[in-house]
């Protein structure tokens, strides 16, 4: 009997002792599958492994997430995100904005995320304000936080879960950063979601992953969090973006540039353009995002690409373009770009794109154009560049080719132009992903998913409306309210496509 009691005591100490209910900070918690004992990531994963684990094989190593972007960024689900910030840190963010509205200063925060029935908690993450002309103060006014009576404002946020802690526990299933955008100037709550989804459906694997989410902001001391409403949750374009696509790129150790307004890839125009890292006070035209060589070598590679584009002619240019660019991918990218009416782009406005050289070799590389920033699309038209109507403008002359020559240099060759025209027609055909009935069905399905959640504590953008941005020059465009050939953007665009 005494031996039996000793054995029972031993078993209880193994099952209930040091492997209790404390969980790693970002371990998913599924209420439906809660276990009383230690789960896969239970226990304190703070990095202290000094405990006595001799003879115990039940504790498993921390999860090392692989490429789970498609799980996290899923357009059929709406993650719920609560950001908690101390009063001091929130006031610091407001003060930084007041000093410089373009501030890129991070503050400390905690983030809880509900994703597909699981909960994740990241206790010490970084968050900063984001946006160019759309960057705003998250709390209206010019003073410190007004407790329990703040005048909240929509703004863009960027999370860096590993800003202060460089470990896998400070990720969301391997995702290290994400960009949360409010639906500025998009009462339809769908434009950028639609565009990136269309890129991916059309095989443009360089397009980022994104989805809807809901956002709460809790400044400690307030009675309850502020509900910011439905946001867009975007993958960021950085070193992790490259690593997750290294098999397709061929390498993730090349040079990545963010191309801001004025980036024309025109050697004569840009040979003296600013190139380098943003220091917070200004953004260079060609901004270093990730380079794996010294800056002078990266600049030389970029300028050499522009010079070759200018100097080569005829068959030599044709063959060089085919060697350094995945022509099919590039033209399918541009077909989607034009189909959705993206006028604030490389070709028309020398703006809003990334480029990646998959090697640091100055002459031996593949060049990729990465699409970026698609909120001013789908009928939000503007008098810009050579355009005054993004629905009806000629897809073969989308921009000023004397200023930004890359696309027209490619399209001068009949075999390449055929790829582009075929891609446009594939998109707009009755079986295509851009066809108006299929596009409307996707948008309505998304609205059914988020419609009850758009009302929010900022009192901005509280209803879904089928309208382009108020500052646009074609207020008649509709996405789902009208299927008329003169006002439905999808049908107007299809009629502009060359056969």
C-alpha positions as CSV (number, residue, x, y, z in Angstrom):
1,X,0.0,0.0,0.0
2,X,2.8,2.4,0.9
3,X,4.5,1.7,-2.5
4,X,1.2,2.4,-4.3
5,X,0.9,5.8,-2.6
6,X,4.4,6.8,-3.5
7,X,3.7,5.8,-7.2
8,X,0.5,7.9,-7.2
9,X,2.3,10.9,-5.7
10,X,5.0,10.7,-8.4
11,X,2.5,10.5,-11.2
12,X,0.6,13.5,-9.9
13,X,3.8,15.6,-9.6
14,X,4.6,14.9,-13.3
15,X,1.1,15.7,-14.6
16,X,0.3,18.7,-12.4
17,X,3.7,20.1,-11.3
18,X,5.9,22.5,-13.2
19,X,4.0,22.2,-16.4
20,X,0.9,24.1,-15.3
21,X,-1.5,26.4,-17.2
22,X,0.9,29.3,-17.9
23,X,1.1,29.7,-21.6
24,X,3.7,31.3,-23.9
25,X,2.7,34.9,-24.7
26,X,1.6,34.2,-28.3
27,X,0.4,30.7,-27.9
28,X,-3.1,30.2,-29.5
29,X,-5.8,29.6,-26.9
30,X,-8.7,27.7,-28.3
31,X,-11.6,27.7,-25.7
32,X,-13.1,24.6,-27.4
33,X,-9.9,22.6,-26.9
34,X,-8.6,24.0,-23.6
35,X,-6.5,21.5,-21.6
36,X,-5.9,21.7,-17.9
37,X,-2.4,20.5,-18.2
38,X,0.5,21.9,-20.2
39,X,-0.2,22.2,-23.9
40,X,2.3,22.3,-26.7
41,X,3.7,25.7,-25.7
42,X,2.8,25.7,-22.1
43,X,5.2,26.9,-19.4
44,X,7.3,30.0,-19.2
45,X,9.1,30.5,-22.5
46,X,10.9,33.7,-21.4
47,X,14.2,32.1,-22.3
48,X,15.2,30.8,-18.9
49,X,15.9,27.1,-19.4
50,X,17.6,26.6,-16.1
51,X,14.8,24.5,-14.5
52,X,15.3,20.9,-13.7
53,X,13.8,18.9,-16.6
54,X,15.9,15.7,-16.1
55,X,14.0,12.6,-16.9
56,X,11.0,14.6,-18.4
57,X,10.3,14.4,-22.1
58,X,6.8,15.9,-22.1
59,X,7.9,19.6,-22.7
60,X,8.0,20.4,-26.4
61,X,10.2,23.1,-28.0
62,X,8.5,26.4,-28.9
63,X,6.7,26.4,-32.3
64,X,8.7,27.6,-35.2
65,X,6.2,28.8,-37.7
66,X,6.8,28.4,-41.4
67,X,5.1,30.3,-44.2
68,X,1.6,30.7,-42.7
69,X,0.7,34.0,-44.5
70,X,-2.3,32.5,-46.2
71,X,-3.6,31.3,-42.8
72,X,-3.2,34.7,-41.2
73,X,-4.3,36.8,-44.1
74,X,-7.5,35.1,-45.1
75,X,-10.2,37.1,-46.8
76,X,-12.9,34.7,-45.6
77,X,-12.2,35.6,-41.9
78,X,-12.1,38.8,-39.9
79,X,-9.4,38.7,-37.2
80,X,-10.0,40.9,-34.0
81,X,-7.1,42.9,-32.8
82,X,-6.8,44.8,-29.5
83,X,-3.8,47.0,-29.0
84,X,-3.1,48.1,-25.4
85,X,-0.8,51.0,-24.7
86,X,0.3,52.6,-21.5
87,X,-0.8,56.3,-20.9
88,X,2.9,57.4,-21.1
89,X,3.6,55.6,-24.3
90,X,0.4,56.9,-26.0
91,X,1.2,60.5,-25.0
92,X,4.7,59.9,-26.4
93,X,3.2,58.9,-29.7
94,X,0.9,62.0,-29.8
95,X,3.9,64.2,-28.9
96,X,6.1,62.7,-31.6
97,X,3.3,63.3,-34.2
98,X,3.0,66.9,-33.0
99,X,6.7,67.4,-33.4
100,X,6.8,65.8,-36.9
101,X,3.6,64.5,-38.6
102,X,5.8,62.2,-40.6
103,X,7.3,60.5,-37.5
104,X,8.3,56.9,-37.8
105,X,8.9,56.6,-34.0
106,X,7.8,53.3,-32.5
107,X,6.1,53.0,-29.1
108,X,5.6,49.9,-26.9
109,X,2.3,48.2,-26.9
110,X,0.7,44.8,-26.2
111,X,-1.4,43.1,-28.9
112,X,-4.1,40.4,-28.5
113,X,-5.4,38.8,-31.7
114,X,-8.4,36.5,-32.1
115,X,-7.9,34.5,-35.3
116,X,-10.2,31.6,-36.4
117,X,-11.2,30.7,-32.9
118,X,-7.7,31.0,-31.4
119,X,-6.2,33.8,-29.3
120,X,-2.7,35.1,-29.5
121,X,-1.0,37.5,-27.1
122,X,2.2,39.5,-27.8
123,X,3.1,41.3,-24.6
124,X,5.8,43.8,-25.9
125,X,5.4,44.8,-29.5
126,X,6.2,48.0,-31.4
127,X,3.6,50.2,-33.1
128,X,4.0,53.4,-35.1
129,X,1.9,55.6,-37.3
130,X,2.0,54.9,-41.1
131,X,1.0,56.7,-44.3
132,X,2.2,59.4,-46.6
133,X,-0.4,62.1,-47.2
134,X,-2.9,60.0,-45.2
135,X,-0.9,60.0,-42.0
136,X,-3.0,61.4,-39.1
137,X,-3.0,61.9,-35.3
138,X,-4.9,59.0,-33.8
139,X,-6.5,61.3,-31.2
140,X,-7.7,64.7,-32.4
141,X,-6.3,67.8,-30.7
142,X,-2.9,69.1,-29.7
143,X,-2.5,67.9,-26.1
144,X,-2.2,64.7,-24.1
145,X,-4.7,61.9,-24.1
146,X,-8.2,62.9,-22.8
147,X,-9.1,60.0,-20.6
148,X,-12.6,58.4,-21.3
149,X,-13.5,61.3,-23.6
150,X,-11.0,61.2,-26.5
151,X,-11.9,62.4,-29.9
152,X,-10.6,59.4,-31.8
153,X,-9.5,59.6,-35.4
154,X,-8.9,56.9,-38.0
155,X,-5.2,56.5,-38.9
156,X,-2.9,53.9,-40.3
157,X,-0.8,51.8,-37.9
158,X,2.2,49.5,-38.4
159,X,3.0,46.7,-36.0
160,X,6.4,45.3,-35.5
161,X,5.9,42.4,-33.2
162,X,9.7,41.8,-32.9
163,X,10.7,45.4,-32.5
164,X,11.9,44.8,-28.9
165,X,12.1,41.0,-28.7
166,X,13.8,39.1,-31.4
167,X,12.2,35.7,-31.0
168,X,9.6,33.5,-32.7
169,X,7.2,34.1,-29.8
170,X,6.9,37.7,-30.9
171,X,5.2,36.8,-34.1
172,X,1.7,36.0,-35.3
173,X,2.2,32.5,-36.6
174,X,5.5,33.6,-38.1
175,X,4.3,37.0,-39.3
176,X,6.6,39.7,-37.8
177,X,5.1,42.9,-39.1
178,X,1.7,44.0,-40.4
179,X,0.3,47.3,-41.7
180,X,-3.2,48.2,-40.6
181,X,-4.9,50.6,-43.0
182,X,-8.2,52.4,-42.5
183,X,-10.4,52.7,-45.5
184,X,-9.6,56.3,-46.3
185,X,-11.6,57.7,-49.2
186,X,-13.1,54.3,-49.8
187,X,-16.7,54.3,-48.5
188,X,-17.1,51.0,-50.4
189,X,-14.8,49.3,-48.0
190,X,-13.3,47.0,-50.7
191,X,-11.0,48.6,-53.2
192,X,-7.5,47.5,-52.0
193,X,-8.9,44.2,-50.7
194,X,-10.3,43.6,-54.2
195,X,-7.2,44.6,-56.0
196,X,-4.7,42.5,-54.1
197,X,-7.1,39.5,-54.2
198,X,-7.4,39.9,-58.0
199,X,-3.6,40.0,-58.3
200,X,-3.3,36.7,-56.4
201,X,-6.2,35.1,-58.3
202,X,-4.4,36.1,-61.6
203,X,-1.2,34.4,-60.6
204,X,0.7,37.6,-59.6
205,X,2.6,36.0,-56.7
206,X,4.5,39.3,-56.0
207,X,1.3,40.8,-54.6
208,X,1.1,41.0,-50.8
209,X,-1.3,39.1,-48.7
210,X,-4.1,41.1,-47.0
211,X,-7.5,40.7,-45.5
212,X,-10.1,42.5,-43.3
213,X,-9.7,42.9,-39.5
214,X,-11.4,44.7,-36.6
215,X,-9.3,47.0,-34.4
216,X,-9.6,48.2,-30.8
217,X,-7.2,50.6,-29.1
218,X,-7.0,50.6,-25.3
219,X,-5.1,53.4,-23.5
220,X,-4.5,52.1,-20.0
221,X,-6.7,53.9,-17.5
222,X,-9.6,54.3,-19.8
223,X,-12.8,52.4,-18.8
224,X,-12.9,50.5,-22.1
225,X,-11.0,50.2,-25.4
226,X,-11.9,52.5,-28.3
227,X,-13.4,50.6,-31.2
228,X,-11.7,51.8,-34.4
229,X,-13.8,49.6,-36.7
230,X,-13.0,47.5,-39.7
231,X,-9.5,47.9,-41.0
232,X,-7.4,46.3,-43.8
233,X,-4.6,44.1,-42.5
234,X,-1.6,44.0,-44.9
235,X,1.6,42.1,-45.2
236,X,4.6,44.4,-45.3
237,X,7.2,44.4,-48.1
238,X,10.5,43.7,-46.4
239,X,13.1,41.0,-45.8
240,X,10.4,38.6,-44.5
241,X,8.4,39.2,-47.6
242,X,11.4,38.2,-49.7
243,X,12.2,35.1,-47.6
244,X,8.7,33.8,-47.9
245,X,9.0,34.0,-51.7
246,X,12.6,33.1,-52.1
247,X,11.9,30.0,-54.1
248,X,10.0,32.1,-56.7
249,X,12.4,35.0,-56.7
250,X,15.3,32.6,-56.9
251,X,17.0,34.4,-53.9
252,X,16.0,36.6,-51.0
253,X,19.5,38.2,-50.8
254,X,19.2,40.9,-53.5
255,X,18.3,44.6,-53.3
256,X,14.8,45.8,-52.5
257,X,13.8,49.4,-53.2
258,X,10.6,51.3,-52.3
259,X,9.9,53.7,-55.2
260,X,8.3,57.0,-54.1
261,X,6.9,59.8,-56.2
262,X,9.2,60.7,-59.1
263,X,10.7,57.2,-59.6
264,X,10.6,56.9,-63.4
265,X,13.4,54.4,-64.1
266,X,14.4,57.0,-66.7
267,X,18.2,57.3,-66.6
268,X,18.4,60.8,-68.0
269,X,15.8,62.0,-65.5
270,X,16.8,60.0,-62.4
271,X,20.5,59.6,-62.6
272,X,20.9,62.3,-59.9
273,X,17.7,61.3,-58.0
274,X,17.9,60.7,-54.2
275,X,18.7,57.1,-53.4
276,X,19.2,55.8,-49.9
277,X,17.6,55.2,-46.5
278,X,14.8,57.3,-45.1
279,X,16.0,59.2,-42.0
280,X,12.6,60.1,-40.9
281,X,12.8,63.7,-42.1
282,X,12.5,62.8,-45.8
283,X,11.9,59.9,-48.1
284,X,14.3,59.6,-51.0
285,X,12.9,58.9,-54.4
286,X,14.5,55.5,-54.4
287,X,14.3,54.4,-50.8
288,X,16.4,51.4,-49.5
289,X,14.1,48.8,-48.0
290,X,16.5,45.9,-47.9
291,X,19.9,45.7,-49.6
292,X,22.5,42.9,-49.4
293,X,25.4,45.0,-50.8
294,X,26.8,48.3,-49.9
295,X,24.8,51.3,-50.9
296,X,27.1,52.5,-53.7
297,X,27.0,49.0,-55.4
298,X,23.2,48.9,-55.0
299,X,22.9,52.4,-56.6
300,X,25.2,51.3,-59.4
301,X,23.1,48.3,-60.2
302,X,19.9,50.4,-60.3
303,X,21.4,53.0,-62.5
304,X,22.9,50.4,-64.8
305,X,19.4,48.9,-65.3
306,X,18.1,52.4,-66.2
307,X,21.0,53.0,-68.6
308,X,20.6,49.6,-70.3
309,X,16.9,50.4,-70.7
310,X,17.8,53.7,-72.4
311,X,20.7,52.6,-74.6
312,X,19.7,49.2,-76.0
313,X,17.7,49.1,-79.2
314,X,15.9,46.6,-81.4
315,X,16.5,42.9,-80.9
316,X,19.2,43.5,-78.4
317,X,16.7,45.4,-76.2
318,X,14.1,42.7,-76.7
319,X,16.4,39.9,-75.7
320,X,17.9,41.8,-72.7
321,X,14.3,42.5,-71.4
322,X,13.5,38.8,-71.7
323,X,16.6,37.9,-69.8
324,X,16.3,40.3,-66.8
325,X,12.5,40.5,-66.5
326,X,9.9,37.7,-66.1
327,X,7.9,39.3,-69.0
328,X,4.8,37.2,-68.5
329,X,4.6,38.0,-64.8
330,X,5.4,41.7,-65.4
331,X,2.7,42.1,-68.0
332,X,0.1,40.1,-66.0
333,X,0.9,42.5,-63.1
334,X,0.4,45.5,-65.4
335,X,-2.8,44.1,-66.8
336,X,-4.4,43.9,-63.4
337,X,-2.9,47.4,-62.6
338,X,-4.7,48.9,-65.6
339,X,-7.9,46.8,-65.2
340,X,-8.5,48.2,-61.7
341,X,-7.8,51.7,-62.9
342,X,-4.6,52.4,-60.9
343,X,-3.6,55.8,-62.2
344,X,-1.3,56.7,-59.2
345,X,1.2,54.1,-60.4
346,X,4.6,53.8,-62.1
347,X,3.6,54.5,-65.7
348,X,1.2,57.4,-65.2
349,X,2.5,59.1,-62.0
350,X,5.9,57.6,-61.2
351,X,4.7,56.5,-57.9
352,X,3.7,53.6,-55.6
353,X,5.7,50.5,-56.4
354,X,8.7,48.5,-55.2
355,X,11.4,47.0,-57.3
356,X,13.6,44.0,-56.4
357,X,16.9,42.8,-58.0
358,X,17.3,39.1,-56.9
359,X,21.1,39.4,-57.0
360,X,23.7,42.0,-55.9
361,X,25.6,41.2,-59.2
362,X,25.5,44.5,-61.2
363,X,24.9,42.6,-64.5
364,X,23.4,39.2,-63.6
365,X,20.0,39.5,-61.9
366,X,16.2,39.3,-62.4
367,X,14.3,42.5,-62.0
368,X,10.8,42.5,-60.4
369,X,8.2,45.2,-60.1
370,X,6.1,44.8,-57.0
371,X,2.6,46.3,-56.9
372,X,1.7,48.6,-54.0
373,X,-1.0,50.9,-52.6
374,X,-4.3,50.2,-54.4
375,X,-6.9,52.2,-52.5
376,X,-7.4,54.9,-55.2
377,X,-8.8,52.5,-57.8
378,X,-12.1,51.0,-59.1
379,X,-13.6,54.3,-60.3
380,X,-11.8,56.7,-58.0
381,X,-10.4,58.6,-60.9
382,X,-8.4,61.8,-61.0
383,X,-6.9,64.3,-63.4
384,X,-3.3,63.1,-63.2
385,X,-0.5,62.6,-65.7
386,X,-2.0,61.9,-69.1
387,X,-5.3,60.7,-67.6
388,X,-8.7,62.2,-66.8
389,X,-10.8,59.0,-66.8
390,X,-9.3,55.8,-65.3
391,X,-12.2,53.7,-66.6
392,X,-12.0,54.6,-70.2
393,X,-8.3,55.5,-70.7
394,X,-6.4,53.6,-73.4
395,X,-4.5,50.6,-71.7
396,X,-1.8,50.8,-74.4
397,X,-1.0,54.4,-73.5
398,X,-1.6,54.4,-69.8
399,X,1.1,57.0,-69.0
400,X,3.7,59.3,-70.4
401,X,6.2,56.9,-71.9
402,X,8.8,59.7,-72.4
403,X,8.8,60.2,-68.6
404,X,8.5,56.6,-67.5
405,X,9.6,54.4,-70.3
406,X,9.7,50.8,-69.0
407,X,6.3,49.5,-70.0
408,X,6.2,51.1,-73.4
409,X,9.7,49.8,-74.1
410,X,8.4,46.3,-73.5
411,X,5.1,46.8,-75.4
412,X,6.9,48.0,-78.6
413,X,7.6,44.4,-79.3
414,X,4.6,42.5,-80.8
415,X,5.2,39.3,-79.0
416,X,5.3,41.1,-75.6
417,X,2.3,43.3,-76.5
418,X,0.3,40.2,-77.3
419,X,0.9,38.8,-73.8
420,X,-0.4,42.1,-72.3
421,X,-3.5,42.3,-74.5
422,X,-4.3,38.6,-73.9
423,X,-4.0,39.1,-70.2
424,X,-6.4,42.1,-70.2
425,X,-8.9,40.1,-72.2
426,X,-8.5,37.1,-70.0
427,X,-9.4,39.2,-67.0
428,X,-12.4,40.8,-68.6
429,X,-13.9,37.8,-70.3
430,X,-17.1,36.4,-69.0
431,X,-15.1,33.6,-67.4
432,X,-12.5,36.0,-66.0
433,X,-12.0,37.1,-62.4
434,X,-12.7,40.8,-63.3
435,X,-16.0,40.1,-65.0
436,X,-18.6,42.3,-63.5
437,X,-20.9,39.6,-62.1
438,X,-18.0,37.7,-60.5
439,X,-16.5,40.9,-59.1
440,X,-19.8,42.1,-57.6
441,X,-20.4,38.7,-56.0
442,X,-17.0,38.8,-54.2
443,X,-17.6,42.3,-53.0
444,X,-21.1,41.5,-51.7
445,X,-19.7,38.4,-49.9
446,X,-17.1,40.5,-48.1
447,X,-19.7,43.1,-47.2
448,X,-22.0,40.4,-45.7
449,X,-19.0,39.5,-43.5
450,X,-18.1,43.0,-42.3
451,X,-21.3,45.0,-42.6
452,X,-22.3,44.8,-39.0
453,X,-18.9,45.9,-37.8
454,X,-18.2,49.2,-39.7
455,X,-19.8,51.5,-37.2
456,X,-17.1,52.7,-34.8
457,X,-16.0,55.1,-32.1
458,X,-14.3,57.5,-34.5
459,X,-17.7,58.4,-36.0
460,X,-16.0,58.2,-39.4
461,X,-16.8,55.9,-42.3
462,X,-19.7,54.3,-40.4
463,X,-21.6,53.0,-43.4
464,X,-20.7,51.1,-46.6
465,X,-21.5,53.2,-49.6
466,X,-21.0,52.5,-53.3
467,X,-19.2,55.8,-54.1
468,X,-15.7,56.7,-55.3
469,X,-13.7,59.2,-53.3
470,X,-15.3,62.6,-53.1
471,X,-12.3,64.4,-54.5
472,X,-12.3,62.2,-57.7
473,X,-13.4,63.5,-61.1
474,X,-15.9,60.7,-62.0
475,X,-18.5,60.5,-59.3
476,X,-20.8,58.5,-61.5
477,X,-18.8,55.2,-61.2
478,X,-20.4,52.4,-59.3
479,X,-19.3,48.9,-58.3
480,X,-22.5,47.1,-57.4
481,X,-25.4,49.5,-57.2
482,X,-25.5,49.8,-61.0
483,X,-24.7,47.4,-63.8
484,X,-25.2,49.9,-66.5
485,X,-22.6,49.9,-69.2
486,X,-22.0,53.7,-68.7
487,X,-21.6,53.7,-64.9
488,X,-20.6,50.2,-63.7
489,X,-16.8,50.5,-63.5
490,X,-16.2,46.8,-64.3
491,X,-18.2,47.1,-67.5
492,X,-16.8,50.4,-68.6
493,X,-13.3,49.1,-68.1
494,X,-14.0,45.9,-70.1
495,X,-15.2,48.0,-73.0
496,X,-11.9,49.9,-73.1
497,X,-9.7,46.8,-73.6
498,X,-8.2,46.3,-77.0
499,X,-8.9,43.0,-78.7
